[in-house]
Amino acid sequence: MKTRELFQEVKISALVIVALAILVCGFYPLIVWGVAQVAFPFQTNGSLIERRGQVVGSALIAQNFSSPQYFHPRPSAAGDTGYDGTSSGGSNLGPLSQKLIDQVKERIAAYRAENHLTPDTPIPADAVTCSASGLDPHISLRNAALQAARVGAARGLSPEQIKQQIENCVDGPGLDFLGEPGVNVLRLNLALDASASTSNGR
């Protein structure tokens, strides 16, 4: 191949690379971002939840609630103290790990104690085990139901009022068939606080 032909081939290849880089790394992401901003603005911007004009969290990331008047999320192994949004991850403990077995036993005892449950009450797995991400924002319907009496007593709400709030914060399975319905803990706790503020303002 002559030198002139070689340079021509290199020139064509370089132009194709530049054109593809502009298309794939520039125009395509920009178009996808624009469509998402129009069609799904809430999800595109992180599913952020605001309260009184201030961002208080994301519907996709769990936060730690420990007070009796709040529903508690599932345990977290994300970060040194859990619920660290910058350190998503599970405990990586296998089902035969004695450390995991001991943790689950302790969590079951604590869960029963704080929710005033009898020793023979079955405890849902999500109440005593961490999710793979450590930041799962949902708890199971059974988990929420077992916490309802404690939260209702702490807030002076009837079982019917608590049940209604739970039902309002249920998210269905992904694509309507992947997984099980779950209760978004942050949304639920914020709804309870908003309800209390409305009642106190009357």
N, C-alpha and C positions, 0 to 999 in steps of 0.2 A: 504494500500500500504506500502510495506516495505521501510525502509530508503534507502536502496541501489537502489531500483527502482525509488524512488523519486529523488535522486541525478542524476540518469541517465536521467530522463525526463527533469530536470532543465538544465543539460549539453547540451542535444540536442536542447532545446529551445534557450539557450544562443548562441550556434553555428549558429543556423538559423538566429537569430537577427544580429549577427556580419556579416554573409555572405550577408544578404540582405542590411545591412548598407553600406558595401563595394561596392555592386553592384549598388544600387540605388543612393547612395550619392557620389560615387567615379567614377566607370567605366562609368555609363550611362551619367552623365553630361560631362565627359571628351570626350566621343564619340560624343555627340551632339555638343559640342564646336568645336571639330576638324572638323566635317562635315561642320558646319556653317562657319568656317574660310576658308575652301576650296571653298564652294559653294557660300557663301554670305559674303565675307570679309568686304565690305563697310558697310553693315547693322550691321554685328556682332560687329564692333568696334565703333558703335554709329553714323553712317552716318555723320562722321566729314568732314567738308569742309575746304580745305587748300587754302591759297593764298600766293604766294611767299614763300612756304615752312613753313608757319605758320598756325596753326589751327585758323580759325576765327569764327567757330560756327558749329552747327549741322543742317542738313537739316530737322531735326525733331523738332527743338525748335525755336520758334519765338524770334526775337530781335527787339528792338525798333528803328525805323527809323523815324525821324521827319523833316529832311531837305527837301526843295522843290524838289531837284534833285533825291530824292529816292521815291520808292513806299512805302507806309506806311502799316504796318500789321494791323490786327484787334485789337481792344482794349484788354487789358489784366488786369485781377484781381489777377494775381499770385504775391504774395508778397506785400509789402507796396506801392511800386511804379510801380508794374507791371513787366512782363517779367522776373521774378525771377525763374530761372531754378531749384532752390532748394525748391521752395514753390509753386508747381503746384496746381491749384485749381480755381474754379469759384467764382463768387460773392455771390452765393446762394440767390440771390434776385428773388422773384417770379414775375410773370407777372402783379400782382396787386400792387406791391411795388411802392409807390410814389417816392422813391429814384431812383429806376430803370427807371421809366418814365421820371423823371427830367434829369437823366444822358443821356438817349437816345435823348431827345430833344436837349440838349446841344451839343451832339456829331453830330447830324444831322446838326445843324446850323454851327458848326465848319467845318464839312466835306464839306458842300456846299461852305463855304467861301474860304477855302484853295484851292479848286478845281475849283473855279469860275463857279459854277453851278447855274442855275436859281432856284427860289424858288419852282417851281413845279416839279423839277427833282426827280423822285423816287430814294431813297437811299437803296442799298442792306443791308439786316439785318446784314451781317458779318462786315460791315463797322462801325457799331455803337453798337454792342453787343459783349461781351466777350465769348470766347468758354468755355466749361466745364473745360478744363485744364488750360486755360489762356495762353497757349503756342502753339496754333495752328499755324504752319508755313505757312499756305496757306491762300490766299484770293480768293474770287470767280472771275470768268472771268469778270463779270459785274463790280465788284469793281475795278479790274485792268484797265478796259476800261475807267472808269470815272476818274481815276488818270492819265491816259496816257498823256493828253494834258498838264497838269501841269509839269510832268516830262520832256516831250519833249521840252517844252518852256525853262525850267531851264537848259537843256543840249544842246539846239540848235539842236535837232534831229527832223526829219520829222515824221509824224504819221505812215508812213509805217515802218520806222526803229524801232520805239517803239513797234508797233504791232508784228513785227518779233521777237523781244526780248521776248515779253510776250509769244508768241506761243512756243518759245524754252524752256520755263520754266514751261509749263503746265504739271502737274501730273494727270494721269487718275484716275478714281475711284478705290478703293481698290478691288483687284481681278477682275478688269474690270467691276464690276457691283454694288459695294457697294458705295453709295454716289455719289457726283458730282465731275467733274474735278476741280482742283484748281491750282492756280499759286503760286509757292514757292517764297516767297518774298526775302529771303536771296539770293537764287540762281540768281534771276532776278536782284537785285541790284548789286551783284558782277559782273554779266555779263555786266551790263551797265558801271561799273567802268573799267572793263577790256577792253571794246570796246573803251572807252574814252582814256585809256592809250595807246592803239594801234594806235589810230588816232593821238594823240599828238606826238607819236614817229616817225611818218612818215615824 
